Amino acid sequence: MKTLQDITDYMLVETDLRPADLGFVFGGANADSLAEHAAKLYHDGLFKKLIVSGGVATDDGRLECDRMRDRLVECGVPEDCILVENQATNTGENVTYGMALIEKEIGLENVKSVIGIGQIHASRRFVMTLEKHWSDVTKMFSTPNYYPVKRKNWHEDNKFKSDVMREFNKIAPYKKQGFIEEIDMDKLDEKIKKLPKQNNKKP
């Protein structure tokens, strides 16, 4: 039986961050929080270009990608630094449609490292989806916490706990169906440590 600590360590993925070739923002219900977090990383010099992916309508009628793009611009990210993918309706499509747009606009060969940004309760699935479809890129992951308790106390908030456990129960069947690929986080950490540490933060 998994302990709470086992589930925390496995599901709530966050890696060390180094400057990356691209930020990759997965759409979600918390589009504003995701965009604000991505904007902070951009202003910290962790990437110079990013993609927002999501074709599902949010509560104000805008698609996830458009809402995130608009919020990024409001937060001072230049619009010409943002790629907008507006067709994806699930995480696999976020990555595959996103990669097609990246290939068209940047060239996949020019992207060796990516910082994924997505909803905290689904962070493991995001990283495993990237591993499935884009195995050769060095993957980092960062997420805002929009719940009323700290990450380590997820089990103390009913909504946070429900969201994490729903995600936890998806992992095995999604692996079996080939939607996601298991990833060795220790090996990934070693790859991240080999990335340059320089910071391109603006003055």
C-alpha positions in Angstrom: 0.0 0.0 0.0 1.3 3.5 -0.9 1.9 5.9 2.0 1.0 9.5 1.8 4.6 10.4 1.3 4.9 7.8 -1.5 2.0 9.4 -3.3 3.3 12.9 -2.7 6.8 12.1 -4.1 5.4 10.2 -7.1 2.4 12.4 -8.1 3.4 16.0 -7.3 6.4 16.3 -9.5 8.6 19.4 -9.5 12.1 19.4 -10.7 15.1 21.7 -10.4 14.9 24.4 -13.0 17.6 25.5 -15.4 17.3 27.9 -18.4 15.4 26.0 -21.2 14.9 26.4 -24.9 11.1 26.5 -24.4 8.3 26.8 -21.9 5.4 24.4 -22.5 2.1 25.4 -20.8 -0.6 22.8 -20.6 -4.2 24.1 -20.6 -6.4 23.6 -17.7 -9.2 25.0 -15.6 -6.7 27.2 -13.7 -5.6 29.0 -16.9 -4.9 32.3 -15.2 -2.7 30.8 -12.5 -0.8 28.7 -15.0 -0.2 31.8 -17.2 0.9 33.9 -14.2 3.3 31.2 -13.2 4.7 30.9 -16.7 5.1 34.7 -16.9 7.2 34.7 -13.7 9.5 32.0 -15.1 9.8 34.0 -18.3 10.8 37.1 -16.4 13.2 35.1 -14.4 15.0 34.3 -17.6 14.2 30.6 -17.7 13.0 30.6 -21.3 12.7 33.2 -24.1 9.8 31.5 -25.9 6.8 29.5 -24.8 3.8 27.6 -26.1 0.3 27.6 -24.6 -1.8 24.6 -25.6 -5.5 24.0 -25.1 -8.6 24.0 -27.2 -11.1 23.6 -24.4 -13.4 26.5 -23.5 -12.9 28.0 -20.0 -15.6 29.5 -17.8 -15.5 32.9 -19.6 -15.9 31.3 -23.1 -12.3 31.8 -24.2 -10.3 28.7 -25.1 -7.6 27.8 -22.6 -4.8 28.8 -25.0 -6.3 32.2 -25.7 -7.0 32.9 -22.1 -3.4 32.0 -21.1 -2.0 34.0 -24.0 -4.0 37.1 -23.0 -2.9 36.8 -19.3 0.7 36.3 -20.3 0.6 39.5 -22.3 -1.1 41.3 -19.4 1.9 40.0 -17.3 4.4 41.6 -19.6 5.3 38.7 -21.9 5.7 39.9 -25.5 3.0 38.3 -27.7 5.6 37.4 -30.4 7.3 35.1 -27.8 4.1 33.0 -27.4 3.1 30.1 -29.7 -0.7 29.4 -29.4 -2.0 25.8 -30.0 -5.8 25.8 -30.1 -6.9 22.3 -31.1 -5.9 20.0 -28.2 -8.6 18.6 -26.0 -6.5 16.2 -23.9 -2.9 16.0 -22.6 -1.7 13.7 -25.4 -2.9 16.2 -28.0 -1.3 19.1 -26.0 2.0 17.4 -26.7 1.5 16.1 -30.2 -0.3 19.1 -31.6 2.1 21.3 -29.7 5.1 19.6 -31.2 3.7 20.0 -34.7 3.4 23.7 -34.1 6.9 23.9 -32.6 8.3 22.1 -35.6 6.6 24.5 -37.9 7.6 27.7 -36.1 10.9 26.8 -34.4 12.0 23.4 -35.6 12.1 20.5 -33.0 15.8 20.1 -33.6 16.3 23.5 -32.0 14.5 22.5 -28.7 16.7 20.4 -26.4 15.2 21.3 -23.1 11.6 22.2 -22.0 10.0 23.5 -18.8 6.5 22.0 -18.6 4.0 24.1 -16.7 0.6 22.5 -15.7 -1.8 21.9 -12.9 -0.2 20.6 -9.8 -2.4 17.6 -9.1 -1.7 16.3 -12.7 2.0 17.0 -12.8 3.1 13.4 -13.0 0.8 12.7 -16.0 2.1 15.8 -17.8 5.7 14.7 -17.5 4.9 11.1 -18.4 3.0 12.4 -21.5 6.0 14.4 -22.6 8.2 11.3 -22.1 5.8 9.3 -24.3 5.9 11.6 -27.2 9.1 13.6 -26.8 11.5 11.3 -25.1 14.7 12.9 -26.3 14.1 16.4 -24.8 15.3 17.2 -21.3 12.1 17.8 -19.3 11.7 20.0 -16.3 8.4 20.8 -14.6 7.1 23.6 -12.5 3.6 24.4 -11.2 1.7 27.0 -9.2 -0.2 25.8 -6.2 -3.7 27.3 -6.3 -5.0 25.2 -3.4 -5.4 26.6 0.2 -2.8 24.2 1.7 0.9 23.5 1.0 1.9 20.9 -1.6 3.0 18.5 1.2 -0.4 18.8 2.9 -2.5 18.0 -0.2 -4.4 15.3 1.8 -5.7 17.9 4.3 -7.8 19.7 1.7 -10.8 17.7 0.3 -10.6 19.2 -3.3 -6.8 18.8 -3.5 -7.0 15.2 -2.2 -9.8 14.3 -4.5 -7.9 15.7 -7.5 -4.6 14.0 -6.7 -6.2 10.6 -6.0 -8.3 10.8 -9.2 -5.0 11.4 -11.1 -3.2 8.7 -9.2 -5.9 6.2 -10.3 -5.4 7.2 -13.9 -1.7 6.3 -14.1 -1.8 2.5 -14.3 -4.6 2.3 -17.0 -3.1 5.1 -19.0 0.3 3.4 -19.0 -1.4 0.1 -20.1 -3.2 1.9 -22.9 0.1 3.5 -24.1 -1.0 7.1 -23.4 1.9 7.8 -21.1 5.4 6.5 -20.5 7.0 5.9 -17.1 10.0 8.1 -16.4 13.0 7.6 -14.1 13.1 10.9 -12.1 16.6 10.2 -10.8 17.9 9.9 -14.3 16.0 13.0 -15.3 17.5 14.9 -12.4 21.0 13.9 -13.6 20.2 15.2 -17.1 18.9 18.5 -15.6 22.1 19.0 -13.6 24.1 18.8 -16.8 22.3 21.8 -18.2 24.0 25.2 -18.0 23.1 27.3 -15.0 23.4 30.7 -16.6 20.4 33.0 -15.9 19.2 35.3 -18.6 17.2 37.5 -16.2 16.4 40.9 -17.5 17.9 43.8 -15.6 
